[in-house]
Amino acid sequence: MTFPSPYDTWFADAEFDASYGHTLSTLRTIAPIAAPDGFAERWQGWREQAETVDADPAVLSTETAHGRRVSIIEHAGVDGTRLRAWLVEPLSAPARVGVVHSHGYGGRDAIDLARVPDDAAAIFPVARGLPTLNTGVGAPEPKAAHVLAGIETPDSYVLGLCARDLWLAADALTTLVGPLPLYYVGESFGGGIGALALPWDERFIGATLVVPSFGQYDERLAVHCVGSGETVRDHVAAHPEAREVLRWFDASTALGFARVPVRVEAALWDPYVPPQGQFGVANAARMLELAVLPAGHAEYPGVEEVTAEAISGSRAHLARALRAAS
């Protein structure tokens, strides 16, 4: 199989063309999925319901690391499930902004401060069911079981619960640190659930979504991948009614309702999250800053430089969003 350059040399042994035949120009034409009737009302209802839940955060342990105060905390999820997270606070001065920093489908085993400014407080929530802090809590841990958990109805689907849990994580942050403007950072899984949660919480002033998942399900369900989308694709093939449930959890649909600046770092090659889904999310943003990555979920020549530039761009985006909101 022959791949387009430079992927023919970077990924010569790949099982398939993870550009899916697309170029940047074709990816920029991919339209987000239109919202089904009642989409905004349903998400606004979930947001109002979440506001009735007390996050009730508790600090379990604290240490000083990386020049910050780092705590492991526990807080309520949207259904009352107790979830654990890391909380990071600056030592030298009060925080000026709060960062809600999610993770990929592998979960999280440590904090990553690369995109967190020195003067920010941050919460690193771990999605229900996922390692390390919440393995098997509130949802099954194996990825194939997790992504299908509760898919029978919109109210029970795990991706919706994980997105709604982000609001409670934000509540935990502001309860423990004090009211702050919030900025969201999420990659892959975290990018997708962040796009779902972002439009309905007015505390957020902006976001960076890195190779976001769960976007443009018409495109996503049409192609093979090696990420969680393949499990969902197989399930929908066997249970077509599940396609209607997924309409409520399309990141490309949801992000169109966001009215804050959003930076999307989308990849031209990605075997785990097809690029057409990522760009479906990017193309939905009303106030988009687009950073195009050569590849996602992959190592390639120059990846360190690309990553460093992306991190710098994300920090600058946060700073601009904070100034605009001040």
C-alpha positions as CSV (number, residue, x, y, z in Angstrom):
1,M,0.0,0.0,0.0
2,T,1.3,3.4,-1.0
3,F,0.7,6.4,1.4
4,P,1.0,10.1,0.6
5,S,4.2,11.8,1.5
6,P,5.6,12.0,4.1
7,Y,3.6,9.2,5.6
8,D,5.0,6.7,3.1
9,T,8.4,7.0,4.9
10,W,7.1,7.9,8.4
11,F,4.6,5.1,8.7
12,A,5.7,2.7,5.9
13,D,4.5,-0.3,7.9
14,A,1.1,1.1,8.8
15,E,-1.9,-1.2,8.2
16,F,-3.9,1.5,6.4
17,D,-3.8,5.0,5.2
18,A,-4.7,7.0,8.3
19,S,-5.1,10.2,6.2
20,Y,-8.2,8.4,4.7
21,G,-7.3,10.1,1.4
22,H,-7.9,13.6,2.8
23,T,-5.9,16.7,2.5
24,L,-6.1,19.9,4.6
25,S,-8.3,21.5,1.9
26,T,-10.8,18.6,1.9
27,L,-10.8,18.3,5.7
28,R,-11.7,22.0,6.0
29,T,-14.9,21.3,4.0
30,I,-16.2,18.7,6.4
31,A,-19.4,20.0,8.0
32,P,-20.4,19.4,11.6
33,I,-23.4,17.2,12.2
34,A,-26.6,19.3,12.5
35,A,-28.2,19.3,16.0
36,P,-31.3,17.2,16.4
37,D,-34.4,18.9,17.7
38,G,-34.0,19.6,21.4
39,F,-30.2,19.2,21.5
40,A,-29.5,22.5,23.3
41,E,-32.5,22.1,25.6
42,R,-31.4,18.6,26.6
43,W,-27.8,19.8,27.4
44,Q,-29.1,22.9,29.2
45,G,-31.3,20.6,31.3
46,W,-28.4,18.4,32.2
47,R,-26.4,21.5,33.1
48,E,-29.2,22.7,35.4
49,Q,-29.4,19.3,37.0
50,A,-25.7,19.3,37.6
51,E,-26.0,22.7,39.4
52,T,-28.2,21.0,42.0
53,V,-25.4,18.5,42.9
54,D,-22.9,19.5,45.6
55,A,-19.4,18.6,44.4
56,D,-18.5,18.3,48.1
57,P,-14.7,18.1,47.5
58,A,-12.4,16.6,50.1
59,V,-8.6,16.8,50.1
60,L,-7.1,13.4,50.6
61,S,-3.4,14.2,50.5
62,T,-1.1,17.1,49.7
63,E,2.5,17.5,48.8
64,T,4.8,20.1,47.2
65,A,6.0,19.1,43.7
66,H,7.0,21.0,40.5
67,G,7.0,24.2,42.5
68,R,3.2,23.8,43.2
69,R,0.9,22.5,45.9
70,V,-0.4,19.2,44.5
71,S,-3.3,17.4,46.2
72,I,-5.3,14.3,45.5
73,I,-9.0,15.2,46.1
74,E,-12.3,13.5,45.9
75,H,-15.5,15.0,44.6
76,A,-19.0,14.1,43.6
77,G,-19.8,13.3,40.0
78,V,-23.0,14.3,38.3
79,D,-24.9,11.3,39.7
80,G,-23.2,11.4,43.1
81,T,-20.4,8.9,42.3
82,R,-17.3,9.9,44.2
83,L,-14.5,10.5,41.8
84,R,-10.8,11.3,42.5
85,A,-8.7,14.0,40.8
86,W,-5.5,16.0,41.2
87,L,-5.6,19.6,42.3
88,V,-2.7,21.9,41.6
89,E,-2.2,25.4,43.1
90,P,0.5,28.0,42.8
91,L,2.6,28.5,45.9
92,S,3.8,32.1,45.4
93,A,0.5,34.0,44.8
94,P,-3.2,33.5,44.3
95,A,-4.2,31.9,41.1
96,R,-5.5,34.2,38.3
97,V,-7.2,31.4,36.3
98,G,-8.4,27.9,36.7
99,V,-7.6,25.1,34.2
100,V,-9.8,22.0,33.9
101,H,-7.4,19.5,32.2
102,S,-8.7,16.2,31.0
103,H,-6.9,13.3,29.4
104,G,-7.0,10.6,26.7
105,Y,-8.7,7.3,26.8
106,G,-5.8,5.7,28.6
107,G,-6.7,7.7,31.7
108,R,-4.0,9.6,33.7
109,D,-1.3,8.4,36.1
110,A,0.3,11.8,36.8
111,I,-0.3,15.5,36.3
112,D,1.1,17.3,33.2
113,L,1.8,21.0,33.7
114,A,3.0,21.7,30.2
115,R,-0.2,23.7,29.3
116,V,-0.8,25.1,32.8
117,P,0.6,28.6,33.5
118,D,2.5,29.2,36.7
119,D,-0.2,31.5,38.0
120,A,-3.0,29.0,37.4
121,A,-4.8,26.6,39.6
122,A,-5.7,23.4,37.9
123,I,-7.8,20.3,38.4
124,F,-6.9,17.1,36.6
125,P,-10.1,15.1,36.7
126,V,-10.0,11.4,35.8
127,A,-13.0,10.2,34.0
128,R,-15.3,7.7,35.8
129,G,-14.1,4.2,35.2
130,L,-10.6,5.1,34.0
131,P,-7.2,4.7,35.5
132,T,-5.5,5.4,37.7
133,L,-7.5,7.2,40.2
134,N,-11.0,6.0,39.2
135,T,-10.4,2.6,37.7
136,G,-13.8,0.8,37.6
137,V,-15.5,3.6,39.6
138,G,-18.9,4.5,38.1
139,A,-18.1,2.8,34.8
140,P,-16.2,-0.3,33.5
141,E,-12.5,0.2,33.0
142,P,-11.7,-1.8,29.8
143,K,-11.9,0.7,26.9
144,A,-14.2,-1.4,24.8
145,A,-16.7,-1.8,27.6
146,H,-16.3,1.8,28.7
147,V,-17.2,3.5,25.4
148,L,-20.4,1.4,25.2
149,A,-21.5,1.7,28.8
150,G,-25.1,3.0,29.1
151,I,-25.4,3.6,25.3
152,E,-29.0,2.4,25.5
153,T,-30.3,5.8,26.4
154,P,-29.0,9.4,26.3
155,D,-29.4,9.8,30.1
156,S,-27.3,6.8,30.9
157,Y,-24.6,6.9,28.2
158,V,-21.1,7.1,29.7
159,L,-19.8,9.8,27.4
160,G,-22.5,12.2,28.6
161,L,-21.9,11.3,32.2
162,C,-18.1,12.0,31.7
163,A,-18.8,15.3,30.1
164,R,-21.3,16.3,32.8
165,D,-18.8,15.2,35.5
166,L,-16.4,18.0,34.1
167,W,-18.9,20.6,35.5
168,L,-18.6,19.0,38.9
169,A,-14.8,18.9,38.6
170,A,-14.9,22.6,37.9
171,D,-17.2,23.1,41.0
172,A,-14.6,21.2,43.1
173,L,-11.8,23.5,41.8
174,T,-13.6,26.7,42.5
175,T,-14.9,25.5,45.9
176,L,-11.3,24.7,47.0
177,V,-9.5,27.6,45.4
178,G,-12.1,30.3,45.0
179,P,-14.1,31.7,42.0
180,L,-11.9,31.9,38.9
181,P,-12.4,32.2,35.2
182,L,-11.9,28.7,33.8
183,Y,-10.1,27.4,30.7
184,Y,-10.4,23.9,29.4
185,V,-7.7,21.6,28.0
186,G,-8.5,18.1,26.7
187,E,-6.8,15.7,24.4
188,S,-8.4,12.9,22.3
189,F,-11.1,11.5,24.7
190,G,-10.8,14.7,26.8
191,G,-11.1,16.9,23.7
192,G,-14.3,15.2,22.8
193,I,-16.0,15.3,26.1
194,G,-14.8,18.9,26.6
195,A,-16.5,20.0,23.4
196,L,-19.7,18.4,24.8
197,A,-19.4,20.2,28.1
198,L,-18.0,23.6,27.2
199,P,-21.0,25.4,25.6
200,W,-23.2,25.0,28.7
201,D,-21.0,26.3,31.4
202,E,-20.5,30.1,31.4
203,R,-17.5,30.0,33.7
204,F,-15.3,28.8,30.8
205,I,-13.5,31.6,28.9
206,G,-11.8,29.4,26.3
207,A,-10.5,25.9,25.5
208,T,-7.8,23.9,23.7
209,L,-9.0,20.7,22.2
210,V,-6.2,18.4,21.0
211,V,-7.0,15.8,18.4
212,P,-10.6,15.7,19.7
213,S,-12.6,12.5,19.6
214,F,-16.4,11.8,19.2
215,G,-16.8,14.3,16.4
216,Q,-18.8,14.0,13.1
217,Y,-20.2,10.5,13.6
218,D,-21.3,10.2,10.0
219,E,-17.7,10.3,9.0
220,R,-16.5,8.4,12.1
221,L,-18.8,5.5,11.7
222,A,-18.0,5.1,8.0
223,V,-14.3,4.2,8.4
224,H,-12.0,1.8,10.2
225,C,-9.8,3.0,13.0
226,V,-7.9,1.4,15.9
227,G,-9.3,3.6,18.6
228,S,-12.5,3.4,20.6
229,G,-14.5,4.4,17.5
230,E,-14.1,0.9,16.1
231,T,-15.9,-0.6,19.1
232,V,-18.7,1.9,18.6
233,R,-18.8,1.3,14.8
234,D,-19.2,-2.5,15.4
235,H,-21.9,-1.9,17.9
236,V,-23.9,0.5,15.7
237,A,-23.6,-2.0,12.8
238,A,-25.3,-4.6,15.1
239,H,-27.6,-2.2,16.9
240,P,-28.6,0.6,14.4
241,E,-30.8,2.3,17.0
242,A,-27.6,3.3,18.9
243,R,-26.9,5.8,16.1
244,E,-29.8,7.9,17.4
245,V,-28.3,8.0,20.9
246,L,-25.0,9.1,19.5
247,R,-26.6,12.2,18.0
248,W,-26.7,13.7,21.4
249,F,-23.0,13.2,22.0
250,D,-21.4,14.4,18.7
251,A,-18.6,16.8,19.6
252,S,-19.0,18.6,16.3
253,T,-22.6,19.3,17.0
254,A,-22.0,20.6,20.5
255,L,-19.1,22.8,19.8
256,G,-21.2,24.9,17.5
257,F,-23.0,26.2,20.5
258,A,-19.8,27.4,22.2
259,R,-19.4,31.2,22.3
260,V,-15.8,31.4,23.6
261,P,-12.5,31.2,21.7
262,V,-11.5,27.6,21.0
263,R,-8.1,26.3,19.8
264,V,-8.3,23.0,18.0
265,E,-5.1,21.1,17.3
266,A,-6.2,18.7,14.6
267,A,-4.1,16.0,12.8
268,L,-3.8,15.2,9.1
269,W,-3.0,11.5,9.9
270,D,-4.4,9.6,12.8
271,P,-5.3,5.9,13.0
272,Y,-7.0,6.3,16.4
273,V,-9.2,9.3,15.8
274,P,-9.9,9.8,12.1
275,P,-8.9,13.3,11.0
276,Q,-12.3,13.9,9.4
277,G,-13.9,13.7,12.8
278,Q,-11.3,16.0,14.3
279,F,-11.8,18.6,11.6
280,G,-15.6,18.2,11.9
281,V,-15.1,19.5,15.5
282,A,-12.7,22.3,14.4
283,N,-15.0,23.4,11.6
284,A,-17.9,23.8,14.1
285,A,-16.1,26.4,16.3
286,R,-17.4,29.9,16.0
287,M,-14.2,31.5,17.3
288,L,-11.6,29.0,16.0
289,E,-7.8,29.0,16.2
290,L,-6.7,26.0,14.2
291,A,-3.3,24.4,14.6
292,V,-2.7,21.7,12.0
293,L,-0.6,18.7,13.3
294,P,1.2,16.4,10.8
295,A,-0.1,13.4,12.7
296,G,-1.9,12.4,15.9
297,H,-1.5,9.5,18.3
298,A,1.9,8.7,16.6
299,E,5.6,9.3,16.8
300,Y,7.3,10.8,13.8
301,P,10.4,12.9,12.9
302,G,10.1,16.3,14.5
303,V,7.3,15.4,16.8
304,E,9.1,17.1,19.8
305,E,9.3,20.4,18.0
306,V,5.7,20.2,16.8
307,T,4.5,19.4,20.4
308,A,6.6,22.2,21.9
309,E,5.1,24.7,19.4
310,A,1.6,23.4,20.1
311,I,2.1,23.8,23.9
312,S,3.3,27.4,23.4
313,G,0.4,28.1,21.1
314,S,-2.1,26.8,23.7
315,R,-0.6,28.8,26.5
316,A,-0.8,31.9,24.4
317,H,-4.4,31.2,23.5
318,L,-5.2,30.9,27.2
319,A,-3.5,34.2,27.9
320,R,-5.5,36.0,25.1
321,A,-8.8,34.4,26.3
322,L,-8.1,35.6,29.8
323,R,-7.3,39.1,28.7
324,A,-10.4,39.2,26.6
325,A,-12.6,38.1,29.5
326,S,-11.0,40.5,32.0
